[in-house]
Amino acid sequence: MMIDLTQLNQAQREAVTTVDGRLLILAGAGSGKTKVLTLRMAYLIEMLSCPPDAILGLTFTNKAASEMRARLAALIDARKAKKVQLSTFHSFCMYVLRKEAQHLGYTGEFTLYDRQDVLRLANSIARDILEHEGELPSIAKTLEVIALAKNKGLQAAEISGSGSKWHDSFTQEVAKRLSDSLRAYNACDFDHLLYLTAELFEKKPEVLKRYQERFRYVMIDEYQDTNPIQARIADLLTKRSNNLCVVGDDDQSIYSWRGADVANILRFDSAKVVKLEQNFRSTNTILKAANNMICKNATRHKKELWSNKGDGALIEVFFAPSEALEAEAVVSRLLKHKERHGFRFGDFAILYRSNALSRPLESALMRQSVLCEDKRYRSIPYQVYGGDDFYEHKEIKDLVAYLRVIANPLDHEAILRVINYPRRGVGEQALDIMTCRHRSENRPLWEVLQEVATDEQVSERAKNGVKHFIQLINSIKELLLQGSLSFALEQLIEKLNFKKAIFEEVKSDAMRKWKLENITEFIASMKDYEARTETSSLKDFLAGAMLDGDTSWKKDKHDEGDHVHLMTFHSAKGLEFPVCFLVGCEDHLIPHERSLKEGTLEEERRLMYVAMTRAKEHLSLSMATVRKRMGSDSPSLPSRFLFDIPKELFHTTRWDISN
């Protein structure tokens, strides 16, 4: 099969056909990087006869990986496309560790802990270190330090920098015990997946060699978002072949707060560099404004976006007296654009630096009535992008915890979460006895539970509750051997009388209905997993469902229906809309007031750049001259980034007049 490259511009064609050695593709916003990546894979397979399973493509969300696979399947035989390893970094590391975990003292059945599991475990460890009874203040900040250290590949003893010798020592001890506990519970957290994979490759060269020989071509999307440990994994994998292609844009590096290091793309050495500067999304007016702003950053690869879409409309800038009036003005302009240009509500995005800015916008949208298709007047439909992940809802976390115990009885945190839910008489006193024995004797909690029937310190009610719990777990395990995963899940829900527990716990009929719908959706997600997986397993379902919070069954709500999109600048990355309103363009919001103290002003400018380049046709920038801060009205100054935009590219309007 021939791959058609005539549709590509010169830079894109060069990026696709340069296949050997290290290659840095600097892909500006809207420059077609996904198209280039998938065509490059297709070119390797069809034109150079590269085996599909010799290609590894890594990205940061399951959605991006799925999109790449779909595009690749449209270019080449779908069976070949399926053999290409396309996944997130975390999913790839899970894939490796499931096969190789025994080299690090784990088994392939290890459980993946979420942030709340790790927080509970770390608090318990802190109590032991400090010999403190009862509750302690949360050590979430300590865990952030540990996570950042893991992302840099640091060992526990190397963690430092808090400014306090005692706190450095405390953090090191928590990190060490946390690592030991995770290994004892045959569990792993998200950051540990990366750390352990790097450790495996460095300590077991024979294992690394197998993966180096298999994956002869490695490609990484959004390379500006990688942390040091991810960059190290990529370098280790490609040390033999030297065929590493990374795609990204340093001007869109906005995630340092979660460990991303822009230096990875700025210092990607010994590589050929191809710049994709033609933008297929926005007008030249929008691109010139963004170019003029981002070029003020000192540390960046020089590039300048351009478009063949013409200049388009000038950018609108206006200042409103208050945040409420700013919101009303945005809604007024939105309706005027819709009327003049025939846009749908789904063509509009209102973007802001902080979630707190959504409240006045929601109020303004709800107050405005519009005539709908059913000839009735209703408020403007909108969707706030973000909010709780499906797996953060209590009823789902409880069911997942049961499944985790069934898949891995060593999962200490999962046992503690559900051993007395729904209530079965296992109170705090019984739990204290069992957990103390578990820690003092250094034995798995599940093993301790087996002995509780003969323990005189435990009440008869608690003994019966523990027996019921063990019997339930074992009975569902037997069901899993006989039938489908979803049938076993339905039986678990029935045996738990889970729906009755929800009715007793929740008093609101609407909330009960919502929780029951979540349970139904969870069952449906497992059935969907079984339908699209040849060899389904409980551990793989749980891993796939938790990784990245971006599962294939989860609804992507900002793509549903005809409604205005409200989201933060960070959430908007990777999206595009015909009309964008950037609100709160004030110096304490963007750049955020913390940025000057923390030295992150350049990242704030990159964040503004990302927000501006979401707009395809119309861009509006606004601010409130007075905004509530800490409960009081405070004056605001225009964002310093506004002054980087040449005057000929924008026009200012009165806040109460829609032009």
Number of C-alpha atoms within 10 A of each C-alpha: 11 10 15 10 15 8 8 15 11 11 15 26 17 17 25 21 16 15 18 14 15 21 23 24 27 27 29 24 26 22 21 18 21 18 15 24 25 23 26 23 28 28 23 22 22 18 13 10 10 16 16 21 18 19 20 21 25 24 24 20 18 22 16 19 20 14 13 23 22 15 18 23 17 13 20 19 13 13 10 16 24 15 15 20 19 24 23 22 24 22 23 20 20 26 17 18 23 17 12 18 19 11 13 15 10 19 17 16 17 25 25 24 21 15 13 12 15 18 17 15 17 22 19 17 18 22 14 13 13 10 9 11 8 7 9 12 7 13 15 16 9 19 20 14 19 24 20 20 22 24 22 19 22 15 14 21 13 12 19 17 10 13 8 10 11 10 14 20 17 16 23 21 18 24 25 15 18 21 16 12 17 23 17 17 20 22 23 21 18 19 17 21 23 25 23 21 25 23 15 20 18 15 13 14 11 12 15 19 16 11 16 20 14 15 22 21 26 24 22 24 24 20 29 26 25 27 23 21 24 23 19 19 19 20 15 19 26 21 13 12 16 19 20 23 27 26 25 24 25 25 28 25 24 25 17 16 10 13 19 22 23 25 16 19 25 15 10 16 12 10 16 15 15 18 23 28 20 20 22 16 23 29 23 24 24 28 24 18 23 24 21 16 21 25 18 13 15 9 13 17 16 13 17 18 22 23 20 12 15 11 16 14 16 20 20 17 20 21 24 20 15 19 23 18 19 25 27 22 22 27 22 18 19 22 17 15 18 15 11 8 8 10 16 15 19 20 19 25 27 25 26 25 25 15 16 9 19 19 12 16 22 18 13 20 19 14 14 16 13 14 11 12 7 7 8 9 12 14 14 21 19 20 19 17 16 13 8 7 10 19 18 14 12 11 18 16 16 19 19 20 21 25 23 24 22 23 20 20 21 24 25 24 20 24 20 15 14 19 22 18 16 15 12 18 18 21 16 11 12 18 17 11 15 19 18 12 15 18 12 8 10 10 15 18 22 18 12 15 18 12 13 21 15 10 12 9 10 18 17 16 14 21 22 16 19 23 17 14 22 16 12 16 17 13 16 21 16 11 16 18 10 11 10 16 22 20 17 20 21 14 15 20 16 12 12 17 12 19 16 12 13 17 16 10 11 13 10 10 10 10 13 17 13 12 20 17 12 17 19 12 16 21 18 14 19 21 16 14 21 17 11 9 11 8 8 15 15 18 20 18 17 18 17 19 20 18 19 16 15 19 17 15 14 15 11 12 12 18 12 10 12 16 19 21 23 25 22 21 23 17 15 21 16 14 13 20 21 18 22 25 25 23 26 27 26 24 17 16 21 24 24 17 13 12 16 12 9 8 10 17 18 21 21 21 24 23 23 26 23 24 28 24 28 26 25 23 21 21 26 22 21 26 27 25 19 18 19 13 9 7 7 9 12 12 14 19 14 19 19 16 21 18 11 16 19 12 12 10 16 19 13 15 13 12 21 17 10 15 9
